[in-house]
Structure formats: structure tokens, C-alpha cells
Amino acid sequence: MIHQTPNTGSLIDEQEARWLASIALVEAGVPEDDADLVAAALVDTSLRGIDTHGLRLLPQYLDELATGVANAAACPTVVRDRGAGLLLDADGALGVLAGLAAARLAADRAKAFGVAAVGVRNSNHFGAASVYTRQLAGQGMIGIAVTSAASRVAPYGGVEPLFGTNPISVAAGTGTTGSPSTWPPARCVSVR
């Protein structure tokens, strides 16, 4: 079971949650394969107990699509290629799709060069950073994902938010079956 529905308190199972999330994204204009990837990332994150970055984000992503903040038919492209280093323009994609594309590119380049770094621009909220590091760890690599964030944290003694939480995730794995080791360090405390 995964998620409590607000009105009835009943639970829906993992497959139904994936299906419902995917259908909602497809109805918002996201291609089916991409919708399945976003739905899987959100559901898996919720199943890992990170509800702040799991299914709870689906309404936000649907709103980003409805208001044109996110591009449902985005075509991310590499705009700078330095071998082991790439810059990806996400074309306004949902952040999850941009992050997954960056992780795929990083894995391919790391296999060729031994190490890789991919920067992403022109994207949106990318959910849990561990989605991408766990993907890399599942291939026997060490994955590191970082991002900027909106101001939510006041400096010591301050009242007004000035700093972002600037999330980071590190994961390592052997590439065999089993769960990779993930480390999402808390860089600050944010009160909303």
C-alpha cells in the first residue's frame, strides 16, 4: 500500500498509484513513456518514505504543465560537449525527466571516460535527488546530484529567508541486485 486518499482514508497500491499518476500526466500532454518515468519516480520516492518529494508533488507538476511553466513535449539537447562534461538544455522539461536524461548521459560518459559531469539548464523542480543517484548506483557507479533551491532559510539570527536548501544526494552501489547506499545530507533546517 502506498498512499492514503484524503476523503476516505483508504489506501491504494503501488501499481494503481503509478497508473493514476501516469494517466494524469498523459492527460496533461506528457508522452506516455515520459509520464510512466515521472510516475515511477514519484511513487518510488513515496515508497522509500520521502513523501515530501514523492506523490505529493504530482499536483505541482500538473500545475507547471497547465500554466506553461513546464513543457510537456520538451526535447532536451546537449548544448555543450567536452567529453566527460556535458551541458544539457532541458527545453523546459519536467525536472524529473531532465534529471533522468542527465543521469543516463552521465552513466554513458562515465563508462567511456571513467568519470562524468552533466549540468542541466532550463528545467523545473526535479523531485528527490536520490532518484538520479540511485539510478547511477544501480549501475555500479557513485552518483552525486546537486541542485539549487528557492530561498527558504534565514541566516543565523535572521528572520527573512535568504538561502536555498541546495539539496545534495550521494549514492553508491556495486551494480548487483540489492539496494544502493544513499546519503542525503541535511544541509539546513527549513521551517515552512
C-alpha angles and dihedrals in degrees: 000000000000123000137028114226112230100232104037105026088227122138129235123209127243097260093049091048091052091047095048093047092047093048091050091052093047090051087053089057102265114140111253097247091050092046090053091052093050092045091050092050093050095045094044090050091051090047089055088057097254095123093160088069100029132073090334087077095058095090090049092051091047089051091050088054095045093050095044094247088120125041111229092197098042120159107203113207135189106246098176126031122185098161103254091024125064138174115210122199104207095200091227093304124166104276094241091059092046091049093049091049090050091049091051091050091047092051093049093048094043089056089053100039105022091243136036142184126196124190120199128207134177095033138121139232105324102199121221113007088213090071089074100036091050089051089056094042089053087063093053095262136118110247125200121184126182134171142173122250140198119271108279104139127074118216117252108296092008131120105199120072110251106156132060122228088240097201124221131188129188123188133173132187143165096236091245127107117293135070119300120235109256127192117192103177117204106235096185145347116260123194117199 
